[in-house]
């Protein structure tokens, strides 16, 4: 799956066998879900359910969290978030340096498919730095997701556009600018499409990110906040209340919801009436807002619209003349004023809207997910993303660029240290960020990524003092997710050189430490190191033990052992998440029990008026049951909806125990007709079968006398039991416990069925006895006819199936051998040539001794 994680909305797409890429609907059947979570007492709600609580209790609903992801407590965007949502109390985490929500109102704290989905490609804004990207990866890890890749949302949009226009891409480069204004930010991206030839798989289309410009705070949410404040001002001016509406958190939440609706409506209408029932103190609010008023409120925001375009052109070193078309992406580009300002800035005749502004990133990301998965095969589409921020290595005042601005990735770089003969330290920092304005630099945070201390260098050189030294090599990798990793450090003598975590000046940025050891990938070959950095790259190098592994990733202070790490604060999110999950399951169990109790009460009350239930209960029982049901119903209205799961289960168990005898008597009476009919049918078939096999001449008989007498005994015993039990049951009142039980009837039928099947199987596999060649030639034709008829009936034992008809005449077991006339008549009718019964006849004489066992299963 792909997850397009926006600031306000989240969209998910799925690819599965036999079904093309599709957007997943949430439980409200919507194609997008609000990025909101509600934590209230024992409840955890997401999406629209959480938004429903936001108006009533905004303190427990958390939204627009993307802007503070991976930020330190002193970051300007944290202060801005606190200003936008004063109902939340943000506090600094002393261990991590980041912020957390003080949640004082309660204690500290999977859409259905046929199988759980763990593999995902997640979109992130192109301007996310290393700390923000690792924060997303850590959150996905806590949630139990396997992240195939973090893909920039602008790259996902470009991929979606290119995949569906593959035929239009050729060897001639086409430059397209995507302008994406979402709820929280704006990004402008210049993409070059063309076909390229590769050594491995021939010619394929490729997209390359050439330039990126962004504005972290320019988006639809800021416009909505302006509208909200304007509506609050209008309400105060109406002076219907002495209180200031801006001090009422619930009222401001209602105004924000109305402002969001108003912004959408004003995109298509010149004016609209804003109205809210019971805004504050049961006072209704109603006011007219025009589009011109809205545009005046956001005038400074519209002035910033061209900024990302200019930055993207500067990064790509292009002019607008080289751009073939400008394509709009994101919901906020639907604001007419945004389009007007942008069209004037780019100097084009029109802006293209030939892409799904809301779902393009989601669909591009799910295509990438399918390409990365081994379970699917897709047409190759090469993607060359670009690193927005440069990264450099710094040691002893010597700087070397690792990855330049807009350098394509994934890419590997190898840095060789030639002058060090002993343990040493080097730093990894961001490069020149002068292209960012002052505010963006403050939001960016620390420019120091990590400090790496190498140990074992001196001992390695001493061990091989006679060998020529060619330095220490550090292998860096910018992976597909745009995350910088120090793969390994080694010398040319294949000795281990162990990197250790150092002390950063900014502890919060320790999250940037190149964390995990990853194998090399073919894609890493796309970006080759510079000549100066790769001259010794062909030498054999041994992979070293990378101390910056899982521990370096999670703990930003120092390398810890696995045992101590288990108790580290960084694993608390797993514990808290499990605690929330347990609460969810407990809540679901309670709701399930509550529903079961309600249903049982209502259904049983209704049954007490039905004849079949009234017939099996005495007046005393009826009064007792109806009284308990009425008592339980009253308890539900007064206390039941706040009672715990245990109490609800006990109440349900008590009622079921009280009504158990009544339900049992009714169920037994319902089962009697079918079970008795099946037993009668089995008795009839078994009796006819026994009568038939006793007519076989002694010379052709395949059953022993013991076997036949056993079957006869079982038939007689079953018949006797049935007649006696039915007679005894008829003497009882319907309100008494029945002696004729459906399970006993079924047991008798099954036992008789087994006895018959035993004989049937024996007849099926029995070999016919050899006939005597010396025959009396003076035998009468009548006797020959009898003998042939008997032989035929034996040899064709498997050809004729006895009827299963329950309407067949009941035949009791014979206690005396039949007369010669009776025997002759029966044998003649068993002749296969004359047996033309089609299954509709009521006759019980068209039978054969050898019957398919399935005939007696029912």
C-alpha positions in Angstrom: 0.0 0.0 0.0 0.9 3.6 -0.2 0.2 6.2 2.4 0.0 9.9 1.4 0.6 11.5 4.8 -0.5 15.1 4.4 -0.8 17.8 7.1 -4.6 17.7 7.1 -5.6 14.6 5.1 -4.3 11.1 4.7 -5.0 9.0 1.6 -4.2 5.3 1.2 -4.0 3.3 -2.0 -3.7 -0.5 -2.4 -2.4 -2.9 -5.0 -3.4 -6.5 -4.7 -3.4 -9.6 -7.0 -6.0 -9.3 -9.7 -7.0 -5.8 -8.9 -5.4 -2.6 -10.3 -4.2 0.2 -8.1 -7.1 1.7 -6.2 -7.8 4.2 -3.4 -9.0 2.5 -0.2 -12.2 3.8 1.2 -12.4 4.4 5.0 -15.3 3.2 7.2 -17.3 6.3 6.2 -16.7 5.3 2.5 -14.7 8.4 1.9 -11.5 8.5 -0.2 -9.5 10.6 2.2 -9.3 10.6 6.0 -8.5 13.5 8.3 -5.1 13.2 10.0 -6.6 13.5 13.5 -6.4 11.4 16.6 -8.6 11.7 19.7 -7.4 10.4 23.1 -10.3 10.6 25.6 -10.4 8.6 28.8 -10.5 5.0 27.5 -11.3 5.9 23.9 -9.0 6.3 20.9 -10.6 7.6 17.8 -9.2 8.4 14.3 -10.1 10.5 11.3 -13.7 11.7 11.0 -14.6 10.1 14.4 -11.9 12.2 16.0 -13.1 15.4 14.2 -16.6 14.8 15.5 -15.1 15.1 19.0 -13.0 18.2 18.1 -16.0 20.5 18.2 -17.2 19.3 21.6 -13.9 18.8 23.3 -10.9 20.3 21.3 -8.5 19.5 24.1 -8.4 15.8 23.4 -8.1 16.0 19.6 -4.7 16.4 17.9 -4.4 17.6 14.3 -2.0 19.1 11.8 0.9 17.3 13.5 3.2 17.2 10.5 4.5 20.7 11.1 6.0 19.7 14.5 7.3 16.3 13.4 11.0 15.9 14.3 11.2 19.4 15.7 12.9 20.5 18.9 11.0 22.4 21.5 12.6 25.7 20.6 11.7 25.5 16.9 9.6 28.4 15.6 7.0 26.0 14.1 6.4 24.5 17.6 5.5 28.0 18.9 3.4 28.6 15.8 1.5 25.3 16.5 0.9 26.4 20.1 -0.5 29.7 18.8 -2.9 27.9 16.4 -4.0 25.4 19.0 -3.9 27.1 22.4 -6.0 24.2 23.9 -3.0 21.9 23.8 -0.1 22.1 26.3 3.2 21.4 24.6 6.2 20.6 26.8 9.8 19.8 26.2 11.0 16.2 26.5 14.3 16.5 28.5 15.7 13.3 27.1 14.9 13.8 23.4 14.7 17.6 23.2 11.5 17.3 21.2 8.0 18.2 22.4 5.2 16.2 23.8 1.6 16.9 24.7 0.7 17.2 28.4 -2.4 15.0 28.6 -3.9 15.6 32.0 -7.5 14.6 31.2 -6.8 10.9 31.4 -4.1 8.5 32.4 -0.9 8.1 30.3 -1.4 6.3 27.6 -6.2 -1.9 12.0 -9.9 -1.1 7.0 -10.4 -4.8 6.6 -8.8 -6.9 4.0 -8.4 -10.6 3.9 -4.9 -10.4 5.2 -2.9 -7.7 7.2 -0.9 -5.3 5.1 2.5 -4.3 6.4 4.5 -3.2 3.4 4.1 0.4 2.6 5.5 3.4 0.7 4.9 6.6 2.6 5.0 10.1 1.1 6.8 13.0 2.8 7.3 16.6 1.8 10.4 17.1 -0.4 11.7 19.7 2.1 11.8 17.2 5.0 15.4 17.0 6.4 17.1 14.0 8.0 15.4 14.4 11.4 11.9 14.7 10.0 12.4 11.7 7.7 13.7 9.5 10.6 10.8 10.6 12.7 8.4 9.2 10.1 10.4 6.0 9.9 10.4 5.6 13.7 6.6 6.2 13.8 6.1 3.6 11.1 8.3 1.2 13.0 6.2 1.7 16.2 3.1 1.1 14.2 4.5 -2.2 12.9 4.8 -1.1 9.3 7.6 -2.2 7.0 8.5 0.9 5.0 9.6 0.0 1.5 10.5 3.6 0.8 9.9 7.1 1.8 9.0 8.9 -1.4 8.8 12.7 -1.7 5.2 13.7 -2.5 6.3 15.8 -5.4 8.1 12.8 -6.9 5.1 10.6 -6.4 3.0 13.2 -8.3 5.5 13.3 -11.1 5.6 9.5 -11.3 1.8 9.3 -11.4 1.8 11.8 -14.3 4.5 10.0 -16.2 3.1 6.5 -15.8 -0.2 7.4 -17.5 1.6 9.4 -20.3 4.3 6.9 -21.0 3.6 7.0 -24.8 4.2 10.7 -24.9 7.7 10.4 -23.4 10.6 10.2 -25.9 14.3 10.9 -26.1 13.5 14.7 -26.2 13.5 16.2 -22.7 10.2 17.6 -21.6 10.3 20.0 -18.6 7.1 20.3 -16.5 6.5 22.3 -13.4 4.2 20.9 -10.8 2.7 23.5 -8.4 1.4 21.8 -5.2 -0.4 23.8 -2.6 -1.9 21.7 0.1 -3.3 22.4 3.5 0.0 23.1 5.3 2.6 23.9 2.7 3.4 24.7 -0.9 6.0 23.0 -3.2 7.0 23.8 -6.8 8.9 21.1 -8.6 10.5 21.1 -12.0 10.6 17.6 -13.6 12.3 16.4 -16.8 10.8 13.5 -18.6 12.7 11.6 -21.3 13.6 8.0 -22.3 17.1 6.7 -21.4 19.0 3.6 -22.3 20.3 1.4 -19.5 22.7 -1.5 -19.7 20.5 -3.9 -17.8 17.1 -3.5 -19.3 17.2 -1.4 -22.5 15.3 1.9 -23.1 12.8 3.1 -20.5 11.1 6.4 -19.5 12.7 8.4 -16.7 11.8 11.3 -14.6 14.4 13.5 -13.0 13.8 16.1 -10.3 15.7 19.2 -11.5 14.5 21.9 -9.1 12.5 22.3 -5.9 11.1 25.4 -4.2 8.9 25.4 -1.2 7.1 27.4 1.5 6.6 25.5 4.7 3.7 27.6 6.0 1.8 28.7 2.8 -1.3 26.6 2.5 -5.1 26.4 2.9 -4.9 26.0 6.6 -3.5 29.4 7.1 -6.3 30.8 5.0 -8.8 29.0 7.1 -7.3 30.5 10.3 -7.7 34.0 8.8 -11.3 33.3 8.0 -11.9 31.8 11.5 -10.5 35.0 13.2 -12.6 37.1 10.8 -15.8 35.2 11.8 -14.9 35.6 15.5 -14.5 39.3 15.0 -17.9 39.5 13.3 -19.6 37.6 16.1 -18.0 39.9 18.7 -19.2 43.0 16.8 -22.8 41.7 16.9 -22.5 42.1 20.7 -25.0 39.3 21.4 -22.8 38.1 24.2 -20.7 40.0 26.7 -18.0 37.3 26.5 -15.2 37.3 23.9 -15.7 34.3 21.6 -12.0 34.0 21.1 -11.6 32.8 24.7 -14.0 29.9 24.3 -12.1 27.0 22.9 -15.2 25.1 21.8 -16.7 28.1 20.0 -13.4 28.7 18.2 -13.4 25.0 17.1 -16.9 25.5 15.6 -15.7 28.7 13.8 -12.7 26.9 12.3 -15.0 24.1 11.0 -17.3 26.7 9.4 -14.3 28.6 8.0 -13.1 25.4 6.3 -16.5 25.0 4.7 -16.7 28.7 3.8 -13.3 28.7 2.0 -14.5 25.8 -0.2 -17.8 27.5 -1.0 -16.2 30.9 -1.8 -14.0 29.2 -4.4 -17.1 28.8 -6.5 -19.3 31.6 -5.3 -18.8 35.4 -4.9 -20.4 35.4 -1.5 -21.9 33.1 1.1 -23.7 33.2 4.4 -21.8 31.7 7.4 -24.1 30.3 10.1 -23.6 28.3 13.2 -26.3 27.2 15.6 -25.6 27.7 19.3 -22.1 29.1 18.8 -21.7 30.2 22.4 -24.2 30.4 25.3 -26.9 29.1 23.0 -26.5 32.1 20.7 -26.8 31.5 17.0 -24.3 33.2 14.6 -25.0 34.3 11.1 -23.0 36.6 8.9 -22.3 37.2 5.2 -18.8 36.9 3.9 -17.7 37.8 0.3 -14.9 36.5 -1.8 -13.3 39.9 -1.9 -13.2 40.0 1.9 -11.6 36.6 2.0 -9.0 37.7 -0.5 -8.3 40.9 1.4 -7.7 38.8 4.6 -5.1 36.6 2.8 -3.5 39.3 0.6 0.0 38.7 2.1 -0.4 34.9 1.6 -1.2 35.4 -2.1 1.9 37.6 -2.5 3.9 34.5 -1.5 2.5 32.3 -4.2 5.2 32.9 -6.8 8.0 32.3 -4.3 8.4 28.5 -4.6 8.3 28.8 -8.5 11.3 31.2 -8.4 13.2 29.0 -6.0 12.6 25.9 -8.2 13.8 27.7 -11.3 16.9 28.9 -9.5 17.7 25.4 -8.2 17.2 23.9 -11.7 19.1 26.8 -13.4 16.2 27.2 -15.8 13.9 29.9 -17.0 10.1 29.8 -17.5 10.7 29.6 -21.3 12.1 26.1 -20.9 9.0 24.9 -19.0 6.4 23.4 -21.3 3.4 23.5 -18.9 2.5 24.2 -15.3 0.3 21.6 -13.6 -1.8 22.3 -10.5 -1.7 19.8 -7.6 -3.2 20.0 -4.1 -6.6 21.1 -2.9 -5.7 24.7 -2.1 -4.9 25.5 -5.8 -8.7 25.5 -6.3 -8.8 29.0 -4.7 -9.3 31.4 -7.7 -7.0 34.0 -6.4 -4.1 31.5 -6.1 -4.6 30.5 -9.8 -4.7 34.2 -10.9 -1.5 35.1 -9.1 0.3 32.0 -10.3 -0.8 32.4 -13.9 0.5 35.9 -13.9 3.8 34.8 -12.3 4.6 32.0 -14.8 3.5 33.9 -17.8 1.7 31.0 -19.5 -1.6 31.1 -21.4 -3.2 28.7 -18.9 -2.6 26.4 -16.0 -3.0 22.6 -16.6 -5.5 20.7 -14.5 -5.1 17.3 -16.2 -4.2 15.4 -13.0 -6.1 14.4 -9.9 -5.1 17.2 -7.5 -6.0 15.2 -4.4 -4.9 11.6 -5.2 -2.0 12.0 -7.6 0.7 11.5 -4.9 -1.1 8.5 -3.5 -1.4 6.7 -6.8 2.2 7.5 -7.7 3.4 6.1 -4.4 1.4 2.9 -4.8 2.9 2.3 -8.3 6.3 2.6 -6.6 5.2 0.2 -3.9 4.2 -2.4 -6.6 7.5 -1.9 -8.3 9.5 -2.5 -5.1 7.4 -5.5 -4.1 8.5 -8.9 -5.4 4.9 -10.0 -5.7 4.1 -7.7 -8.7 5.6 -6.9 -12.0 5.2 -3.4 -13.4 6.6 -1.7 -16.4 9.9 0.0 -15.4 9.8 3.8 -14.9 13.1 5.2 -13.7 13.0 7.7 -10.9 15.9 10.1 -10.1 15.0 12.1 -7.1 17.1 14.9 -5.8 18.4 15.9 -2.3 17.1 19.4 -1.5 19.7 20.1 1.2 23.5 19.6 0.6 25.5 17.5 3.0 29.2 17.8 3.7 32.0 16.1 5.7 34.1 18.2 8.1 37.3 17.3 9.9 40.3 19.4 11.0 38.9 22.4 9.2 38.8 20.4 6.0 35.5 20.3 4.2 34.4 18.0 1.5 30.9 17.9 -0.1 29.3 14.5 0.2 26.0 15.3 -1.6 25.5 18.6 -3.4 22.2 20.4 -3.6 19.8 18.7 -6.0 22.2 15.7 -6.3 20.3 12.7 -7.5 19.8 9.8 -5.1 20.0 6.9 -4.2 23.7 7.4 -4.4 26.8 6.1 -2.7 29.9 8.1 -1.7 33.3 6.9 -0.4 35.5 9.3 1.6 39.2 8.4 2.1 41.1 9.7 5.1 44.9 9.5 4.2 46.5 11.7 6.9 45.3 9.9 10.1 47.4 7.2 11.8 45.5 7.1 15.0 41.9 7.3 16.3 40.2 10.5 15.1 36.8 12.3 14.9 35.0 13.8 11.9 31.6 15.5 11.6 28.8 15.3 9.1 26.9 18.6 8.7 24.5 20.2 6.2 26.2 22.2 3.5 25.5 25.7 2.3 21.9 26.6 3.2 22.1 30.2 2.1 19.3 29.6 -0.3 16.9 29.5 2.7 15.5 32.7 4.2 16.0 33.5 7.8 12.7 32.1 8.9 13.3 28.8 7.1 16.8 28.5 8.7 15.2 28.8 12.2 12.6 26.2 11.3 15.3 23.9 9.8 17.0 23.5 13.2 20.6 22.4 13.9 22.8 22.1 10.8 25.0 19.5 12.6 24.0 15.9 11.7 26.4 13.8 13.7 29.9 13.4 15.1 31.6 10.1 14.3 34.6 8.9 16.4 36.7 6.2 14.8 38.5 3.8 17.2 40.9 1.0 16.3 42.8 3.1 13.7 46.1 3.2 15.6 46.1 -0.5 16.5 45.4 -1.4 12.9 48.4 0.5 11.5 50.7 -0.9 14.2 49.6 -4.4 13.3 50.5 -3.8 9.7 53.3 -1.4 10.1 55.2 -2.9 7.2 52.3 -2.4 4.7 51.8 0.7 2.7 49.0 2.8 4.0 46.3 4.0 1.6 44.0 5.5 4.2 40.7 4.8 5.9 37.5 4.6 3.8 34.1 5.7 5.0 31.2 4.5 2.9 28.2 6.7 2.9 24.8 6.0 1.3 21.9 8.2 0.5 19.2 5.6 0.3 15.9 5.5 -1.7 14.2 7.3 1.2 16.6 10.2 1.2 18.1 9.1 4.5 21.9 9.4 5.0 23.6 6.2 6.3 27.2 5.5 7.2 27.4 1.9 5.9 30.8 1.0 7.1 34.3 2.2 7.7 37.3 0.1 6.8 41.0 0.3 6.0 42.7 -1.3 3.0 44.1 -4.2 5.0 40.6 -5.4 5.8 40.9 -4.4 9.5 37.9 -3.3 11.4 37.6 0.4 12.2 34.8 0.9 14.6 32.8 4.2 14.4 31.4 5.4 17.7 28.8 7.9 18.5 30.1 11.2 19.7 28.6 14.0 21.7 26.7 16.4 19.5 26.3 20.0 20.4 22.6 19.7 19.7 21.3 16.5 21.3 18.0 16.7 19.4 19.8 16.3 16.1 21.4 13.0 17.3 18.6 11.3 15.6 20.5 12.1 12.4 23.3 9.6 13.3 23.8 7.3 10.4 22.0 4.4 12.0 21.7 1.1 10.4 23.9 -1.1 8.3 22.3 -1.8 4.9 23.5 -4.0 2.0 24.5 -2.3 -1.2 21.8 -2.0 -3.9 22.1 -1.8 -7.6 20.4 1.6 -7.6 23.3 3.0 -5.7 25.4 2.8 -8.8 23.4 5.6 -10.4 25.3 8.3 -8.5 29.1 7.6 -8.9 31.6 9.2 -6.5 33.8 12.0 -7.8 37.1 11.0 -9.3 39.0 12.3 -6.3 36.8 10.2 -3.9 36.9 7.0 -5.9 40.5 6.5 -6.9 41.0 3.7 -4.4 37.4 2.4 -4.6 38.5 -0.8 -6.4 40.5 -2.0 -3.5 39.1 -4.9 -1.4 37.4 -3.7 1.7 36.1 -5.6 4.6 32.7 -4.7 6.1 33.2 -3.5 9.7 31.1 -3.9 12.7 28.9 -0.9 12.6 28.4 0.4 16.1 25.9 2.9 14.8 23.3 0.3 14.3 19.9 0.0 16.0 21.2 1.5 19.3 22.6 4.5 17.4 19.3 4.9 15.7 17.1 5.0 18.8 19.3 6.6 21.5 20.8 10.0 20.7 23.1 10.2 23.6 25.5 7.3 23.5 25.8 3.7 22.3 24.1 1.3 24.7 24.0 -2.4 25.0 20.9 -4.2 23.8 19.9 -5.2 27.4 20.0 -1.6 28.6 18.3 -0.4 25.5 15.3 -2.5 26.3 14.6 -0.3 29.3 15.3 2.9 27.4 12.7 5.7 27.1 12.7 5.3 23.3 10.8 2.0 23.6 8.0 3.6 25.7 6.0 4.4 22.5 5.7 0.7 21.9 4.4 0.2 25.4 2.0 3.1 25.2 0.7 2.0 21.8 0.1 -1.5 23.1 -1.7 0.0 26.1 -3.9 2.0 23.7 -4.6 -1.1 21.6 -5.5 -3.0 24.8 -7.9 -0.3 25.7 -9.4 -0.4 22.2 -10.0 -4.2 22.5 -11.5 -3.8 25.9 -13.8 -1.1 24.6 -14.8 -3.3 21.6 -15.5 -6.2 24.0 -17.6 -4.1 26.2 -19.6 -2.7 23.3 -20.1 -6.3 22.0 -21.3 -7.5 25.3 -23.6 -4.4 25.7 -25.2 -5.1 22.3 -25.6 -8.8 23.1 -27.4 -8.0 26.4 -29.7 -5.4 24.7 -30.5 -7.8 21.9 -31.2 -10.7 24.3 -33.5 -8.6 26.4 -35.6 -7.3 23.5 -35.7 -10.6 21.6 -36.7 -12.6 24.6 -39.4 -10.1 25.6 -40.8 -10.5 22.1 -40.7 -14.3 22.3 -42.7 -14.3 25.5 -45.7 -13.4 23.4 -45.2 -16.2 20.8 -47.4 -19.3 21.0 -44.5 -21.8 20.7 -42.8 -20.3 23.8 -46.0 -19.8 25.8 -46.8 -23.4 25.3 -43.7 -24.7 27.1 -43.7 -22.4 30.2 -45.9 -22.4 33.3 -47.5 -19.2 34.5 -44.9 -19.1 37.3 -42.0 -19.4 34.9 -43.5 -16.8 32.6 -43.9 -14.3 35.4 -40.4 -14.9 36.7 -38.8 -14.5 33.2 -40.8 -11.4 32.2 -40.1 -9.9 35.6 -36.3 -10.4 35.3 -36.3 -9.1 31.7 -38.2 -6.0 32.8 -35.8 -5.5 35.7 -32.8 -5.9 33.3 -34.3 -3.4 30.9 -34.8 -0.8 33.6 -31.2 -1.4 34.8 -29.9 -0.9 31.3 -31.6 2.5 31.1 -30.3 3.7 34.4 -26.9 2.0 34.9 -26.2 -0.4 32.0 -24.7 2.1 29.6 -22.0 3.0 32.1 -21.4 -0.4 33.5 -18.2 -2.4 33.0 -17.7 -5.4 30.8 -17.6 -7.8 33.7 -20.9 -6.5 35.1 -22.6 -6.7 31.7 -21.4 -10.3 31.1 -22.7 -11.3 34.5 -26.1 -9.8 33.8 -26.3 -11.5 30.4 -25.2 -14.9 31.9 -27.9 -14.6 34.6 -30.7 -14.0 32.0 -29.5 -16.8 29.8 -29.4 -19.2 32.7 -32.9 -18.3 33.6 -34.3 -18.8 30.1 -32.2 -21.9 29.3 -34.8 -24.5 30.1 -37.5 -22.7 28.1 -35.3 -22.3 25.0 -34.3 -26.0 25.3 -37.9 -27.2 25.3 -38.7 -25.0 22.3 -35.6 -26.1 20.3 -36.3 -29.8 21.0 -39.8 -29.5 19.7 -38.6 -27.8 16.5 -36.1 -30.6 15.8 -38.4 -33.6 16.5 -40.2 -33.8 13.1 -37.1 -33.8 10.9 -35.1 -36.1 13.2 -37.9 -38.6 13.6 -38.6 -38.6 9.8 -34.9 -39.4 9.2 -35.0 -42.2 11.7 -38.2 -43.7 10.2 -36.6 -43.6 6.8 -33.5 -45.3 8.0 -35.6 -48.0 9.7 -37.6 -48.6 6.5 -34.5 -48.9 4.3 -32.7 -51.1 6.7 -35.7 -53.5 7.1 -36.1 -53.8 3.3 -32.3 -54.3 2.9 -32.4 -57.1 5.6 -35.4 -58.8 3.9 -33.7 -58.7 0.5 -30.4 -60.2 1.6 -32.2 -63.1 3.5 -33.7 -64.1 0.1 -30.3 -64.9 -1.4 -29.7 -68.6 -1.8 -27.3 -70.2 0.7 -24.7 -70.9 -2.1 -24.5 -67.2 -3.1 -24.8 -65.7 0.4 -21.9 -63.3 1.2 -23.1 -62.3 4.7 -22.8 -64.5 7.8 -25.8 -65.4 10.0 -24.2 -63.5 12.9 -24.0 -60.3 10.8 -27.6 -60.6 9.7 -28.9 -61.3 13.2 -26.9 -58.3 14.5 -28.5 -56.0 12.0 -31.9 -57.5 12.8 -31.3 -56.9 16.5 -30.3 -53.3 16.0 -33.4 -52.6 13.9 -35.7 -54.2 16.5 -34.0 -52.4 19.4 -34.2 -49.0 17.6 -37.8 -49.6 16.7 -38.7 -50.5 20.3 -36.8 -47.5 21.7 -38.6 -45.1 19.3 -42.0 -46.4 20.1 -41.5 -46.5 23.9 -39.9 -43.1 24.1 -42.5 -41.4 21.9 -45.2 -43.0 24.1 -43.5 -41.8 27.2 -43.1 -38.3 25.8 -46.8 -38.1 24.9 -47.7 -38.6 28.6 -45.7 -35.5 29.6 -46.9 -31.9 29.6 -45.1 -29.5 27.2 -43.9 -27.6 30.2 -41.9 -30.6 31.5 -38.4 -31.6 30.6 -38.7 -33.8 27.5 -37.5 -37.4 27.5 -37.4 -37.6 23.7 -34.2 -35.8 22.8 -33.0 -34.8 19.4 -29.5 -35.9 20.1 -30.7 -39.4 21.1 -32.7 -39.7 17.9 -29.7 -38.7 15.9 -27.5 -41.2 17.8 -29.9 -44.1 17.1 -30.0 -43.2 13.4 -26.3 -42.9 13.1 -25.7 -46.3 14.8 -28.1 -48.1 12.5 -26.6 -46.3 9.5 -23.1 -47.6 10.5 -24.4 -51.2 10.8 -25.9 -51.1 7.3 -22.8 -49.4 5.8 -20.7 -52.2 7.2 -22.7 -54.8 5.2 -22.8 -52.6 2.1 -19.0 -52.2 2.1 -18.6 -55.9 2.5 -20.9 -56.6 -0.5 -19.2 -54.0 -2.6 -15.8 -55.7 -2.3 -16.9 -59.3 -2.1 -15.8 -61.7 -4.9 -18.5 -63.8 -6.4 -18.3 -67.6 -5.6 -17.3 -69.9 -8.6 -20.3 -71.7 -10.1 -20.5 -75.6 -10.2 -20.0 -76.8 -13.9 -21.9 -80.1 -13.3 -25.6 -79.2 -13.4 -28.6 -81.3 -13.6 -29.7 -81.0 -17.2 -33.3 -82.1 -16.3 -33.8 -79.0 -14.2 -37.0 -77.3 -15.1 -37.0 -74.0 -16.9 -38.8 -72.5 -13.9 -35.9 -73.5 -11.6 -33.3 -72.2 -14.1 -35.2 -69.0 -14.3 -35.1 -68.7 -10.5 -31.4 -69.5 -10.3 -30.5 -67.0 -13.1 -32.5 -64.3 -11.5 -30.8 -64.9 -8.2 -27.4 -64.9 -9.8 -28.1 -61.7 -11.7 -29.2 -60.0 -8.6 -25.9 -60.9 -6.9 -23.6 -60.1 -9.8 -25.2 -56.8 -10.5 -25.1 -55.9 -6.8 -23.6 -52.5 -7.4 -25.8 -51.3 -10.2 -29.1 -50.6 -8.5 -29.6 -48.1 -5.7 -32.5 -48.6 -3.3 -34.9 -45.6 -3.1 -34.4 -43.1 -0.3 -38.1 -42.1 -0.3 -39.4 -41.4 3.2 -42.8 -42.3 1.8 -41.9 -45.9 1.4 -44.2 -48.3 3.2 -42.8 -49.2 6.6 -41.6 -52.8 6.7 -40.9 -54.6 10.0 -38.2 -57.2 10.3 -39.4 -60.7 9.4 -39.4 -63.2 12.2 -40.3 -66.2 10.1 -38.8 -67.3 6.7 -41.0 -66.3 3.8 -42.9 -69.0 1.8 -41.7 -70.3 -1.5 -44.3 -68.2 -3.4 -43.3 -65.0 -1.6 -39.6 -65.7 -2.3 -40.3 -66.3 -6.0 -42.3 -63.2 -6.3 -39.7 -61.0 -4.7 -36.7 -62.5 -6.7 -38.5 -61.9 -9.9 -39.1 -58.3 -9.1 -35.4 -57.9 -8.2 -34.4 -58.8 -11.7 -32.5 -55.8 -13.1 -34.2 -56.1 -16.5 -37.5 -55.4 -14.9 -36.4 -52.7 -12.4 -37.3 -49.5 -14.2 -38.1 -47.4 -11.1 -37.2 -43.8 -11.7 -37.3 -42.7 -8.1 -40.9 -41.5 -8.2 -42.5 -44.9 -7.3 -43.7 -45.6 -3.8 -42.9 -49.3 -4.2 -40.4 -50.9 -1.8 -39.8 -54.0 -3.9 -37.4 -52.5 -6.5 -34.3 -53.2 -4.4 -31.0 -54.9 -4.7 -28.8 -56.3 -2.0 -25.7 -54.2 -3.0 -26.4 -50.5 -2.3 -24.1 -47.5 -2.5 -23.2 -46.5 1.1 -24.3 -42.9 0.4 -27.9 -44.0 0.0 -28.0 -44.4 3.8 -26.2 -41.2 4.8 -29.3 -39.1 5.0 
